[in-house]
Amino acid sequence: MPRATNHQEAPVHDKPLVATENLKKHFTIEESLLARYLAGAKDRVVRAVDGVSIEILPGETLGLVGESGCGKSTLGRAIVGLYEPTEGDVRFQGKPLWGQGSIPKTALRRQAQIIFQNPYSSLNPRHTVRQIIGVALAARGVHPQDREAETIGLLRRVGLGEDHIDRYPHQFSGGQRQRIGVARALATNPKFIVADEPLSSLDVSVQAQIINLLQELQEEYGLTYLFITHDLRVAYHMSHRIAVMYLGQVVESADTDMLYKNPLHPYTQALLSAIPSVDASRRANRILLEGTVPTPINPPKGCRFHPRCRHRMPVCEEEAPKLVPVQTPIQTGVAQRRARRMGDESVNGSATEAVNEVVNCRINNGANDMMENVVRRTERTNINRMNAQHLVRCHLHIR
């Protein structure tokens, strides 16, 4: 699949369009009196989302990845107001979705939409395409006389024809149904769309078409996406930034290129190692996780990943790590450019690699003036500074 997104072209904004603060969504399990008695008369709670704080900037795509059942879809639905949070806050354009001063739900429905995972169950089988999209147009306030023309325009924009307007969902393929879902989401003229696993039930060739369509629409309309997927290859092609979820929490978040080149959390490393590859060396380095995912009803004490982690320490079993910015090497060309100005063309790669090369050369061959100059003149702030864009929830990286 060709890479469709240039991650260096991510939009730059100061204020997020969407933000969550310590968002929690718990579901109480309805049980019989006997089951409650055996459980000590306490309600059992599924902690689907358990303290998630993220920001999504205008015009960008945040990829949300993780195993099935980690809380991705629940988080997406809470962000667009389909679920009321158990605790915490969701804000859209700075206004809360719930409570005092909240954004009116009618306004939210127009500005924030969702594309559901299953195109076979997300469309009303008793309604024609005209009716399905017409409901969304009515929510936007489009006059009934103008809805047919608007519907035809939306169908054409997503790659369908005018002759599809009076057909029912069962008369379309899976890819066509998902295009109808995209058209319905666009009908309200939204600023933000949650794409909840929109490719999972589609063939690979159709997946590529939907990816291209979503990216074209983002460029054309300035859309902001939360793109939910369990496929890290798709996330790489779609996202400017990626957040990795495990058992209801975000365990790592970074710019896409940074996360794929330098994953820090052991869970992220395992996920990336599982991406299919024709490279035999990569297959040999596959990281196999121990055990199974714990239940969100009774998550492990301390770090939730520690029962499966190959790097676990005693502190991991007792203390829950926080999601914090980490200090990592910043990939710059400072050392490379300065070394070349000094006449050494052998130095190449990133600043970190250049410094390592000089240090190794010094150890093996002794110092000389060029080496001393490179080590002395390289800006430390450019090689090892706090990178607020790379967040990780792991005791290995907490200082």
C-alpha positions as CSV (number, residue, x, y, z in Angstrom):
1,M,0.0,0.0,0.0
2,P,1.6,3.3,-1.0
3,R,2.2,5.8,1.8
4,A,-0.3,8.5,1.3
5,T,0.4,10.9,4.2
6,N,3.4,13.3,4.5
7,H,3.7,13.5,8.3
8,Q,5.9,16.6,8.1
9,E,2.9,18.5,6.7
10,A,0.8,18.2,9.9
11,P,-1.0,21.5,10.6
12,V,0.4,23.8,13.3
13,H,-2.1,25.2,15.8
14,D,-1.9,26.4,19.4
15,K,-5.4,25.4,20.6
16,P,-6.9,21.9,20.2
17,L,-10.2,21.3,18.4
18,V,-11.0,18.4,20.7
19,A,-9.5,17.6,24.1
20,T,-10.2,15.1,26.9
21,E,-9.0,15.5,30.5
22,N,-8.8,12.4,32.7
23,L,-11.8,10.9,30.8
24,K,-13.3,7.8,32.3
25,K,-16.2,5.7,31.0
26,H,-17.2,2.8,33.2
27,F,-20.1,0.4,32.6
28,T,-21.9,-1.4,35.4
29,I,-22.6,-5.0,34.7
30,E,-26.2,-6.0,35.3
31,E,-26.2,-9.2,37.3
32,S,-28.7,-11.4,39.1
33,L,-29.1,-11.1,42.9
34,L,-27.2,-14.3,43.4
35,A,-24.3,-13.1,41.3
36,R,-24.2,-9.8,43.3
37,Y,-24.4,-11.7,46.6
38,L,-21.4,-13.9,45.6
39,A,-19.5,-10.8,44.6
40,G,-20.1,-9.3,48.0
41,A,-23.1,-7.2,47.0
42,K,-20.9,-4.9,45.0
43,D,-21.6,-3.8,41.4
44,R,-19.0,-5.0,39.0
45,V,-17.7,-2.3,36.7
46,V,-16.0,-2.5,33.3
47,R,-13.4,0.3,33.2
48,A,-13.6,0.7,29.4
49,V,-11.8,4.1,29.4
50,D,-9.9,4.9,32.6
51,G,-8.3,8.3,32.7
52,V,-7.5,9.4,29.1
53,S,-6.2,12.8,28.4
54,I,-5.6,13.6,24.7
55,E,-5.7,16.7,22.4
56,I,-6.5,16.7,18.7
57,L,-5.5,19.8,16.7
58,P,-7.5,21.3,13.9
59,G,-6.8,19.7,10.5
60,E,-4.8,16.8,11.9
61,T,-5.4,13.0,12.1
62,L,-4.8,11.3,15.5
63,G,-4.5,7.6,15.0
64,L,-5.8,5.6,18.0
65,V,-4.4,2.0,18.0
66,G,-4.5,-1.0,20.3
67,E,-5.9,-4.5,20.6
68,S,-9.6,-5.2,20.5
69,G,-11.3,-4.4,23.8
70,C,-8.8,-1.8,24.9
71,G,-11.4,1.0,24.9
72,K,-10.8,2.7,21.5
73,S,-14.3,2.7,20.3
74,T,-15.7,3.7,23.7
75,L,-13.3,6.7,23.8
76,G,-14.4,7.7,20.2
77,R,-18.0,7.6,21.1
78,A,-17.5,9.5,24.3
79,I,-15.7,12.2,22.4
80,V,-18.6,12.8,20.0
81,G,-21.1,12.8,22.9
82,L,-22.7,9.4,22.4
83,Y,-21.6,8.3,25.9
84,E,-21.7,10.6,28.9
85,P,-18.4,10.3,30.8
86,T,-18.4,8.6,34.2
87,E,-15.7,11.1,35.2
88,G,-13.5,13.7,33.5
89,D,-14.1,16.1,30.8
90,V,-14.5,16.3,27.0
91,R,-14.1,19.7,25.3
92,F,-14.9,20.7,21.7
93,Q,-13.5,24.1,20.6
94,G,-12.9,24.8,24.3
95,K,-16.5,24.2,25.4
96,P,-17.4,21.2,27.6
97,L,-19.8,18.5,26.1
98,W,-21.5,18.0,29.5
99,G,-22.5,20.2,32.5
100,Q,-22.7,23.9,32.9
101,G,-21.8,25.9,29.8
102,S,-21.8,22.9,27.6
103,I,-22.1,23.1,23.8
104,P,-25.7,22.5,22.7
105,K,-26.1,18.9,21.5
106,T,-27.7,20.0,18.2
107,A,-24.6,22.1,17.4
108,L,-22.3,19.3,18.4
109,R,-24.1,16.9,16.1
110,R,-23.5,19.2,13.2
111,Q,-19.9,19.8,13.9
112,A,-18.8,16.3,15.2
113,Q,-19.7,13.1,13.3
114,I,-18.8,9.4,13.4
115,I,-18.2,6.8,10.7
116,F,-19.1,3.5,12.3
117,Q,-17.1,0.2,12.0
118,N,-19.7,-2.0,10.4
119,P,-21.2,-0.7,7.2
120,Y,-23.7,-3.5,7.2
121,S,-25.3,-2.6,10.5
122,S,-24.8,1.2,10.7
123,L,-27.3,2.0,7.9
124,N,-31.0,1.6,8.4
125,P,-32.0,-1.3,6.0
126,R,-35.6,0.2,5.6
127,H,-34.3,3.6,4.4
128,T,-33.1,4.5,0.9
129,V,-29.9,6.5,0.5
130,R,-32.0,9.6,-0.1
131,Q,-33.6,9.2,3.4
132,I,-30.3,8.2,5.1
133,I,-28.5,11.3,4.0
134,G,-31.6,13.4,4.1
135,V,-31.8,13.0,7.9
136,A,-28.3,14.5,8.3
137,L,-29.1,17.3,5.9
138,A,-32.2,18.1,7.9
139,A,-30.1,18.4,11.0
140,R,-28.0,20.9,9.2
141,G,-31.1,22.9,8.3
142,V,-31.1,22.3,4.6
143,H,-34.5,23.1,3.0
144,P,-36.4,20.0,1.8
145,Q,-36.4,21.3,-1.8
146,D,-32.6,21.4,-1.8
147,R,-31.9,18.1,-0.2
148,E,-31.9,16.0,-3.4
149,A,-29.3,18.1,-5.1
150,E,-27.2,18.1,-1.9
151,T,-27.5,14.3,-1.7
152,I,-26.5,13.8,-5.3
153,G,-23.5,16.1,-4.8
154,L,-22.4,14.2,-1.7
155,L,-22.8,10.8,-3.5
156,R,-20.6,12.0,-6.4
157,R,-18.0,13.3,-4.0
158,V,-17.6,9.9,-2.4
159,G,-17.5,8.1,-5.7
160,L,-21.1,7.0,-6.1
161,G,-23.6,8.0,-8.8
162,E,-26.9,9.8,-9.0
163,D,-28.7,6.5,-9.8
164,H,-27.8,5.2,-6.3
165,I,-30.0,7.7,-4.5
166,D,-33.2,5.6,-4.3
167,R,-31.5,2.2,-3.5
168,Y,-31.5,0.4,-0.2
169,P,-28.3,-0.6,1.8
170,H,-28.6,-4.3,0.9
171,Q,-28.2,-3.3,-2.8
172,F,-24.6,-2.1,-2.2
173,S,-21.3,-3.8,-1.6
174,G,-19.4,-3.2,1.7
175,G,-17.2,-0.6,0.2
176,Q,-20.1,1.3,-1.3
177,R,-22.0,1.2,2.1
178,Q,-19.0,2.7,3.8
179,R,-18.9,5.5,1.2
180,I,-22.6,6.1,2.0
181,G,-21.5,6.3,5.7
182,V,-18.9,8.9,4.8
183,A,-21.4,10.9,2.8
184,R,-23.8,10.9,5.7
185,A,-21.0,12.1,8.0
186,L,-20.2,14.9,5.6
187,A,-23.8,16.0,5.2
188,T,-23.8,18.1,8.4
189,N,-20.6,19.9,7.2
190,P,-18.6,18.8,10.3
191,K,-15.2,20.0,11.5
192,F,-14.4,16.7,13.3
193,I,-15.0,13.1,12.4
194,V,-14.4,9.9,14.4
195,A,-13.6,7.1,12.0
196,D,-14.1,4.0,14.1
197,E,-12.4,1.1,12.4
198,P,-13.9,2.1,9.0
199,L,-11.7,-0.4,7.0
200,S,-11.9,-3.5,9.2
201,S,-14.7,-5.3,7.2
202,L,-13.4,-4.3,3.8
203,D,-11.1,-6.0,1.2
204,V,-7.5,-4.6,1.0
205,S,-8.2,-3.0,-2.4
206,V,-11.3,-1.3,-1.1
207,Q,-9.4,-0.2,2.0
208,A,-6.9,1.7,-0.1
209,Q,-9.8,3.5,-1.9
210,I,-11.4,4.5,1.4
211,I,-8.0,5.7,2.8
212,N,-7.5,7.9,-0.3
213,L,-11.0,9.2,-0.1
214,L,-10.7,10.2,3.6
215,Q,-7.4,12.0,2.9
216,E,-8.8,13.8,-0.1
217,L,-11.8,15.0,2.0
218,Q,-9.5,16.1,4.8
219,E,-7.5,18.3,2.4
220,E,-10.7,19.6,0.7
221,Y,-12.7,20.4,3.7
222,G,-10.1,20.9,6.4
223,L,-11.4,18.0,8.4
224,T,-10.0,16.8,11.7
225,Y,-10.0,13.0,12.3
226,L,-9.7,10.6,15.2
227,F,-8.8,7.5,13.2
228,I,-9.4,4.3,15.2
229,T,-7.8,1.1,14.0
230,H,-6.0,-2.1,15.2
231,D,-3.9,-2.1,12.0
232,L,-0.7,-0.3,12.5
233,R,0.1,-0.2,8.8
234,V,-3.1,1.7,8.1
235,A,-2.5,4.0,11.1
236,Y,1.0,4.8,9.7
237,H,-0.5,5.9,6.3
238,M,-3.3,7.9,7.8
239,S,-2.0,9.7,10.9
240,H,0.0,12.7,11.8
241,R,0.2,11.5,15.4
242,I,-0.6,8.2,17.1
243,A,-1.8,7.3,20.5
244,V,-1.5,3.7,21.7
245,M,-4.1,2.3,24.1
246,Y,-3.9,-0.6,26.5
247,L,-6.6,-1.7,28.9
248,G,-8.4,1.7,28.9
249,Q,-5.4,3.9,29.1
250,V,-3.0,5.7,26.6
251,V,0.4,4.2,27.2
252,E,2.3,6.1,24.5
253,S,1.7,9.0,22.2
254,A,4.0,10.6,19.6
255,D,4.3,11.9,16.1
256,T,3.9,9.0,13.7
257,D,7.4,8.9,12.3
258,M,8.9,9.3,15.8
259,L,6.8,6.5,17.3
260,Y,7.5,4.0,14.5
261,K,11.3,4.8,14.5
262,N,11.7,4.9,18.3
263,P,8.9,3.2,20.2
264,L,9.5,3.5,23.9
265,H,6.7,1.5,25.7
266,P,7.2,-2.3,25.7
267,Y,3.7,-2.8,24.4
268,T,4.2,-0.4,21.5
269,Q,7.4,-2.3,20.6
270,A,5.5,-5.6,20.6
271,L,2.7,-4.2,18.4
272,L,5.2,-2.8,15.9
273,S,7.2,-6.1,15.8
274,A,3.9,-7.9,14.9
275,I,3.5,-6.0,11.6
276,P,3.9,-8.6,8.8
277,S,7.2,-8.2,6.9
278,V,9.1,-10.0,4.1
279,D,12.3,-9.1,6.0
280,A,13.5,-12.3,7.7
281,S,15.5,-10.3,10.3
282,R,12.4,-8.4,11.4
283,R,10.4,-11.7,11.7
284,A,13.2,-13.1,13.8
285,N,13.0,-10.1,16.2
286,R,9.3,-10.6,16.7
287,I,8.3,-9.8,20.4
288,L,5.9,-12.4,21.8
289,L,3.9,-11.2,24.7
290,E,3.2,-13.4,27.7
291,G,-0.2,-14.4,28.9
292,T,-3.5,-12.7,27.9
293,V,-5.0,-9.2,28.3
294,P,-6.3,-8.8,31.9
295,T,-10.0,-8.0,32.4
296,P,-11.0,-4.4,32.5
297,I,-13.3,-5.4,35.4
298,N,-10.3,-6.0,37.6
299,P,-7.2,-4.5,36.0
300,P,-3.8,-5.3,37.6
301,K,-2.4,-3.1,40.4
302,G,0.4,-0.8,39.4
303,C,1.3,-0.7,35.7
304,R,-1.5,-2.5,33.8
305,F,0.9,-4.0,31.4
306,H,3.3,-5.5,33.9
307,P,1.9,-9.1,33.9
308,R,2.9,-9.3,30.2
309,C,6.0,-7.1,30.1
310,R,9.5,-8.5,29.5
311,H,11.1,-5.5,31.3
312,R,8.9,-5.5,34.4
313,M,10.5,-4.3,37.7
314,P,9.2,-4.5,41.3
315,V,8.0,-0.9,41.1
316,C,5.8,-1.8,38.1
317,E,3.7,-4.2,40.3
318,E,3.0,-1.5,43.0
319,E,3.0,1.9,41.5
320,A,0.9,3.0,38.4
321,P,3.1,5.1,36.1
322,K,1.9,8.5,34.8
323,L,1.8,9.5,31.1
324,V,4.8,11.9,30.9
325,P,7.0,13.6,28.3
326,V,10.3,11.8,27.9
327,Q,13.8,12.9,27.2
328,T,14.8,11.4,23.9
329,P,17.4,12.2,21.2
330,I,16.1,14.7,18.7
331,Q,17.0,13.8,15.1
332,T,18.7,16.9,13.7
333,G,21.5,17.5,11.3
334,V,23.5,19.9,13.5
335,A,26.5,17.6,14.1
336,Q,26.5,16.4,10.5
337,R,26.6,19.9,9.0
338,R,29.2,21.2,11.4
339,A,31.5,18.2,10.9
340,R,31.3,18.7,7.1
341,R,32.1,22.4,7.4
342,M,35.3,21.1,9.2
343,G,36.1,19.0,6.2
344,D,35.0,15.5,7.5
345,E,32.7,14.0,4.9
346,S,32.6,10.7,6.7
347,V,30.1,11.9,9.3
348,N,26.5,11.2,8.2
349,G,23.1,10.4,9.7
350,S,21.4,12.2,12.6
351,A,23.1,14.3,15.2
352,T,23.0,11.5,17.7
353,E,24.7,9.1,15.3
354,A,27.3,11.6,14.4
355,V,28.2,12.1,18.1
356,N,28.3,8.4,18.7
357,E,30.6,8.0,15.7
358,V,33.0,10.7,17.1
359,V,33.0,9.1,20.6
360,N,33.7,5.6,19.2
361,C,36.5,7.0,17.0
362,R,38.0,8.7,20.0
363,I,37.9,5.5,22.1
364,N,39.6,3.5,19.3
365,N,42.0,6.0,17.9
366,G,42.6,8.7,20.4
367,A,41.4,12.4,20.2
368,N,42.2,14.9,17.5
369,D,41.2,18.5,17.0
370,M,38.3,17.8,14.7
371,M,36.7,15.4,17.2
372,E,37.2,17.8,20.1
373,N,35.5,20.6,18.0
374,V,32.5,18.4,17.1
375,V,32.0,17.3,20.7
376,R,32.5,20.7,22.1
377,R,30.5,22.7,19.5
378,T,27.5,20.4,19.1
379,E,24.5,22.0,20.7
380,R,23.3,19.8,23.6
381,T,19.9,21.3,23.5
382,N,19.4,20.0,20.0
383,I,20.7,16.5,20.7
384,N,19.0,15.7,24.0
385,R,16.2,18.0,24.9
386,M,12.7,17.4,26.4
387,N,10.4,16.4,23.6
388,A,6.8,17.2,24.7
389,Q,5.4,15.4,21.7
390,H,6.5,12.0,22.8
391,L,4.6,10.8,25.9
392,V,5.0,7.4,27.5
393,R,3.4,5.6,30.6
394,C,6.3,3.4,31.7
395,H,8.6,3.3,34.7
396,L,11.5,2.6,32.4
397,H,11.3,6.2,31.2
398,I,10.4,8.1,34.4
399,R,13.3,9.9,36.0
